[in-house]
Amino acid sequence: MTPPIIGRDALLPAPPPPVPAVDAPLPLVPLQEGMLLHAVRAPGSGVDIEQIVLRTRDRLRAVDLHAAWHAVVLAEPMLRTAFSW
């Protein structure tokens, strides 16, 4: 039997559902081949990485941001893309 949740954890929403498994393997497009080549030739170099920093007026709750991003990933199969070679 699972013990009851007490304190701060009681305020957290339930964890999001797991992300679905791979639907179907697809070949790399030329741009992806180049990105993979850069990553293999210079691991950790940061090439092909883009980062944006935003400031907000209000504080963000990490759990809400995680849940929102998880919903986007579930809705967009291309965001679940991974390289396997």
Beta strands, then each sheet from edge to edge (+ up, - down):
end
